[in-house]
Amino acid sequence: MVIWRPDPTFYPSPKMAVQAPPEQLAFVTLLNPDGHSRPDALAVVDVQPSSSSYCQVVGRVDMPNPGDELHHFGWNACSSCLCPYAPHPHVERRYLIVPGLRSSRIHIIDTKPDPRRPHIVKVIEPETLAKRSGYSRPHTIHCGPDGIYGNALGSSNGDGPGGVFIMDHESFDVLGPWEIDRGSQYLAYDFWWHLGYDTMITSEWGTPNMVEDGLNPDILLKGGYGHKLHIWDLRRRRHTQELDLGSEYQMALELRPAHNPSRSYGFLGVVVSLKDLSSSIWVWHRDNGAWGVRKVIDIAAEPAKPDDLPPLLKGFKAVPPLVTDINLSLDDRFLFVSCWGTGELRRYDVTEPFNPKPAGSIRIGGITGHVAHPKSPQTPLNGGPQMVELSRDGRRVYVTNSLYASWDKQFYPEGIRGWMVKADANPQDGFALDPNFFLEFADFRSHQVHLEGGDASSDSYCYS
């Protein structure tokens, strides 16, 4: 919908976004883990502490079909629409674009006039996505200056290459594949950009046939999952550079670029090292016109008794951290790292990106820890910090605990009980779970969270 003035939730710079009013609602994707008895859903959660329904589901929309496996959704429009070359400066942040990773179906959900009663206005079927883009298994949605960007893990037959497609801001039509020249890129996972440098970054996981049935030990031990970053000319839509971490570092997943558009660096989370089961954080950076990448954080695996481990890990006698998500505060000061295996959420001060400093840690769930929440201290929890989302001011951190149904089953074979928690993050020293925020989703599992009006992973900016 076109409006005469820019949406008030769009901000020219991250500095202005930090000063915005606090969020009142969160949108959360919910997975039905059996994949067939009921559809997945999008829940609306009250996150306003003064509300009588704080930490409760206050709205919900069920998808029309079972088996979607809803994944990394995004807004139709965001602060990038204020960039000087944006052709759609007057669209509004209104619709959530929600992809089904397993079904290849994309849902358009209207959050107005009442965000507590979202409703589906359009469904893009997998056949349409395949016909118009050549892709399947849409994974992540980002709103850009010139359209809605989505990425997909592979082609319609489940092989590669994966890549990026474009959707119209207003009609939500799939316009086609984004790449003009993909160069050496074949595997796909996440994507983000540096708008100030006309540069896109993409990362790697695996094709649908490599990941849909779970982690394949043969592929893993041969170093066959993704371990590269790809650099692209954003305006010209062409591959320009490949950064190979080395096949030891398997599954180069989440990307978080600096929010300040004058800064040319960002953070990458790598799930596992074949050498010692550690996870790692890397910084990509621009130097003299070329891009490079450097490892800055190692997170070690933790020793464990084989009897306490799932079959996949018994022979290793250790719990890998399994860094599956990271998030960066809008002031580019704090990086949050979720360790889904050990059940730890770490915070680092990354004011100096090549010299990160630990700045707090929280434990909840975990493969062997089963750490309880303060609100229910006698109840062991499984799953671990997986998706992590930050408020615009960086003081509230929302965490959910499910990764991907087939992978959940391998690392938590007892079955994950879905939960959502919140941590309070004081910029000086405090970092602790909110004892009053613990939400369980019965027999559904929770995945990604986005916040009303935007958050630390929904918007990009053209001004500093």
Stockholm file with secondary structure:
# STOCKHOLM 1.0

chainA/1-464         MVIWRPDPTFYPSPKMAVQAPPEQLAFVTLLNPDGHSRPDALAVVDVQPSSSSYCQVVGRVDMPNPGDELHHFGWNACSSCLCPYAPHPHVERRYLIVPGLRSSRIHIIDTKPDPRRPHIVKVIEPETLAKRSGYSRPHTIHCGPDGIYGNALGSSNGDGPGGVFIMDHESFDVLGPWEIDRGSQYLAYDFWWHLGYDTMITSEWGTPNMVEDGLNPDILLKGGYGHKLHIWDLRRRRHTQELDLGSEYQMALELRPAHNPSRSYGFLGVVVSLKDLSSSIWVWHRDNGAWGVRKVIDIAAEPAKPDDLPPLLKGFKAVPPLVTDINLSLDDRFLFVSCWGTGELRRYDVTEPFNPKPAGSIRIGGITGHVAHPKSPQTPLNGGPQMVELSRDGRRVYVTNSLYASWDKQFYPEGIRGWMVKADANPQDGFALDPNFFLEFADFRSHQVHLEGGDASSDSYCYS
#=GR chainA/1-464 SS CBCSSCCTTCCSSHHHHHTSCCCCEEEEEEECTTSSSSEEEEEEEECCTTSTTTTSEEEEEEEEEECCCBCBCEESCCGGGGSTTCSCTTBCSCEEEEEBTTTCCEEEEECCSCTTSCEEEEEECHHHHHHHHSEEEEEEEEEETTEEEEEEEEETTSCSCCEEEEECTTTCCEEEECCSBCTTCCCCCCEEEEGGGTEEEECBCCCHHHHTTCCCHHHHHTTCSCCEEEEEETTTTEEEEEEECCTTEEEEEEEEECSSTTCCEEEEEEEEETTTSCEEEEEEEEETTEEEEEEEEEECCEECCGGGSCTTTGGGTEECCCEEEEEECTTSCEEEEEETTTTEEEEEECSSTTSCEEEEEEECBCTTTCBCBTTBTTSCCCSCCCSEEECTTSCEEEEECCCCHHHHHHHCTTCCCCEEEEEEECSSSCEEEEEEEEEECTTCEEEEEEETTCCTTTCCCSCC
#=GC SS_cons         CBCSSCCTTCCSSHHHHHTSCCCCEEEEEEECTTSSSSEEEEEEEECCTTSTTTTSEEEEEEEEEECCCBCBCEESCCGGGGSTTCSCTTBCSCEEEEEBTTTCCEEEEECCSCTTSCEEEEEECHHHHHHHHSEEEEEEEEEETTEEEEEEEEETTSCSCCEEEEECTTTCCEEEECCSBCTTCCCCCCEEEEGGGTEEEECBCCCHHHHTTCCCHHHHHTTCSCCEEEEEETTTTEEEEEEECCTTEEEEEEEEECSSTTCCEEEEEEEEETTTSCEEEEEEEEETTEEEEEEEEEECCEECCGGGSCTTTGGGTEECCCEEEEEECTTSCEEEEEETTTTEEEEEECSSTTSCEEEEEEECBCTTTCBCBTTBTTSCCCSCCCSEEECTTSCEEEEECCCCHHHHHHHCTTCCCCEEEEEEECSSSCEEEEEEEEEECTTCEEEEEEETTCCTTTCCCSCC
//
